[in-house]
Amino acid sequence: MAISTAPTTITGHLRFAAVEQLESLADNTRRSYLGAIQRLALCDISSLGDLVDDRLSVAIRSLASGGYAAGTISVTIAAARWVARTLNEPDPYGPRSQAAQRVANRRASPARTAVPLVWEEADRAAQIAAADGSIAGLRDAAIIAVMSDAMLRRSETAALLWPDLDIDGDGSATLAVRRSKTDQTGNGTRQYLGAATVKRIVAWAEVCGHRQLPVQAGALFCQVRRGNHVDLGAALSGGAISQIVTRRAAAAGVTGATGHSLRVGSAVSLVRSGASLVDLQHVGRWRSPQMPASYVRGEAARQGAIARFRYGAL
């Protein structure tokens, strides 16, 4: 089955019940599922309401032959299964689909891990940003420090509010992450921020006109417009935060960084400091150890049995 290039509409391929439920998903998940539904639509599937194993397997093969990455295909399958659950229909991911996915995974090139920004590099990027003499620089320094300490995704950073910050007497703080990719029910968690990071937040707060913390409302990180005008009502998007990290990391000598680099870099730094995979999974809020393990593969090898016992690596 060839992938069609004809324009399609999302709602034309979903029953109203599923469209309504999309709004309950986390922002990133909703965007991912909408993209997946669009991809399924381009595989000439006329309706997702009656998607079955045979048809999903054909769609998987179509996506694989069209050059889609294994991760993209996995998201597409997850979206198809979510639609089926939402509509109380049988799971379309059966033996044929599973076989098609295994073939697609074998043929796919390995996924690339984001360039890590380890703690030292994050500190340097924040310092350079804060020293450039601009209001945006103070904001960007705070963003980098917060994302590094709390191991935040860019969407989580964009969603932060001033009331999420709780400063302790020793100058450190905890930060409420109210909802995330792995917490779609909104149970929330609290992440630790060191005193140095809190100082960067305070410096940013002062140029925003917040002379005393905590602030009762508003986005923690907002836009800075021309003329150094802080627009308190315009929160930064996840994409804008990713661009900030890329630009500030480059100024610190790290090219190719993305919005995920601070999260990956903190994982690497933790392993270098002796943290276990369980520690990583807990602080990074991963559901399973598989993803953090993939981020620190190289670092784990450097601390492995051969490095330690044959070559005396510490």
N, C-alpha and C positions, 0 to 999 in steps of 0.2 A: 504494500500500500504506500503510495507516494505521499509526501507531505504537501498539502495544498498551500498555495500562496494567496488564495482569495481571502479578503477581509471577513472576519466573523465577529459576532458579538458574544460577550460572556453570558449574558442573561438568556440568550437564545439556546444555550446548551445546559442550562441548569433550571431545575424547577424552583419555584418561588421559595419553598421552604429552605432549600440549600442556600439561596442568595441571602436570605434573612440571617442565617446562621454564620455566614462569612463575617458579618460585622462583630461577632463575639470573639473572633480570633485576634491574637496579637498582631500588631501592624505588619511586622516582617513576614509572619506566617500567612497572613491574608494576601499580601503582595505575591508571595511565592506560589500560593495556591491559585490565585488568579492567572498568573503566568502559566502554570501547569495546565489549567483548564483550557487556556487559549491554545497551548501546544496540542492537547488532545483533540480540540476542535479542528485544528489544521491537519490532523490525521484522518479527516473525513468521517469522524464519529459524529453522527447526526444528533445524538442526545446522550448525555451522561447519566440519565435516569435509568437506563437499562444496560449499563456497561457490564459485560460478563468476561470471564477468563479469556475466551478465544479472542475477543475484540481488543482487550487490553494487551494481550501478547502481541497482536499485530501492530498496535500502536507503539509498543516498546521497540520492536524491531525497526519500525519506521523511523523513530527518533534516533536509534543507534546508527542506522545507515545514513541519517542526515547529519551525523557528526556531533550530536549532543553528548555532553560529558556524563559519566556514570552518576555523579551527584545530581545532575539535573533530572536524569531519568528516575532516580530514587524519589525525588521530590514530586515528580509527576505521578508516580505510583501512589505515594502517600496521599496526594490530593484526590485521586480517583477512589481510594479506599475511604477517605473522609466523606466524600459525597455519598457513597453507598451507605455508610453508617448514618449519616444525617437523614437520608431518605428511607431508613429502615429496610434496605435491600441487601441481598447477599454480597459478601466480600468478593470483588472481582479478581482478587489476586490469588489465583489458583496455580496448579501445576504448570500449565502452559506459560503463564506470565512469569513464574519463578524461573523456568528454564530460559525464557527469553532474556530475563535480566542477567542471569549468570553468563550467558553468551556476550551480552553487551558489556558487562564488567570486565570480562577477559580481554575484550578488544579495546577497551578504553585506555587512554594514557593516564598515568597516575596523577591524582590531583596535586596541585602545588600548594604548599603551606605558605601562609603570609610571612613576609620578612619580619623576623622578631625585632622588637625594640626592647632590649633588656633594660634593667633598672638604671644602669649607668647612662645608657643612651637616652632613655626617657628623661632623666634628670638634666642631661646636657641640653636636650631639645627644649625643655621647659625654661631653663636658665637663659638660653639664647632668645627665646620668644619674649620673656619678661624684660630683657635688657634692651629691646629694640625701641623703647620709648613711646610705644603706642598703647592705647586702651585695648585694642584687639590683641596685642601681645600679652597683656596681663590675663585676658580671658583665655587665650590659647594655652598659656602656661598652666593655668588651673585645670583646663580640660585634660591636658596630657598627664598631669599629676594624678588627677582623680581616676582616669581610665587605667593608669598603671597600678595604682594601689588597689582599686576595687575590681580590677580585671573585667571592666565593663565592655559590652558590645556597643557599637555606635548608636543603635536604636535605644538602648537603655540609657546612654548618656544624654541623648536628645530629649528623653522623657523626664529627666530629673527636674524636681522643683526645689525652691529654697527651703520649704518646710521639711524636705526629706533629710536635711542636714541636722545632726544632733551633736554639738560640740561638747566635749568633756572638759573637766577642770584642768587636766594635764596638757591641754592644747590639741590632743588628738580628737577624732570624731568618728561617729558611725553614720553610714549613709543608707537610707531606705531605698532598695530597688523594688519598686512596687509590682512590676510585672516584667517578664522576660520571655525569651524564646522557649525556655524550658519550664516556665511557670505561667501558663496561659490562664490559669484560674485566678491569678492575682493574689496568691497567698503572701508573696513578698518575702524579702530577706534583708538582713542588714550587713553591710560590708565595712571594713575598717579603713580609716584614712589616718595616715601619720600626721604629726604636728607640722612637718614641712609642707605637706599638701594643704593643710588647713590654712596656713599662712598665705598660700597662693590664692585660695578661695577668698580670704579676707581682703587681700589686695584688689581682687576683682570686684568684690562687693562694694568697696569704698568708691571706686570710679563709677559704679552703678548708682551711687547716691545712698547706698545702704550703710548707714553709720553704725548700726547695731544689729547683731545677729542674735537669734534667728529672725529671718524675714518671713512674714506670714503667708505670702503668696507669690506666684510668678515662676517662670522658667529659670532654672539655675544658670543656664547658658543661653544667651540671646544674641541677636544680631547687633553688630556695630556698623553703622552706616557712615557715609561720607561726612567729613567734618567732625569725626569722632563722636557722633551721636549714638548713644546707646538706646536701642529700641527695646524697651523692657517687655513690650507686648508681642515680640516676634521671636519665638524660640528657634534655635538652630535645628535644621533637619539632620538626619543621620548622614546623608550624603555630604552636607557641608562640614560636618565633623570629620568625616573621612578625609576630605580635601585639606582640612587644617592639619591633621596628623601627617599627611603626605608631605605637605609644604614645610612644616616645622622640622620634621625628621630630616628632610633633605638639607636644610640649613645646618643641621647638626652632623652632616656627613653620612647619613643613612639613606640610600636611594631605594625606591621601590616599596616603601612602607605604605600600608593601607590602614583603614579604620580598625582592622583586626590585629594590627601588629603589636599594640600595647598589651593586649590580652595574651597573645602568644609569647611575647617577650617576658611577661611576668611569670608565665608557666616555666619558661626556660630558666629564669633567674631563681625561681623557687627550687627547682631540681638541683641547680648548682650549689644552692645553700643547704642541701640535704633533705628537702621535703620529699615525702613519699607520694606515690600516685594517688593514694587516698586523700592526702592533703590537697593535691591539685584539684581532684574531682569536687571536693567540698567547697573550697574557696572560689573555684571557677564556676560552680553550679552546673556541672555537667551531669547528665543522667547516668552515663556509663563512663568507665575509664578509657574507652577506646579512643575518643577524640583527643583528650589531653596526652595520652600515650603517643599518639601520632605526632604531636607538636614537639615532643621532647626526645624523639627517637635518637637523634645524634648525640644529645647530651647524655642520655642514658648509656649509650655505647661507650662514651668517654669515661664513664664511671663504672663500667662493667668489669667482670671477673678478669678478663685478659689485661685490661688497662691497670687494674689494681694489683693483681698477683704476679703477672709476668713483668710489667714495666714499672711497678711501684707508684702508679698515679694515685694521688690523694682524692 
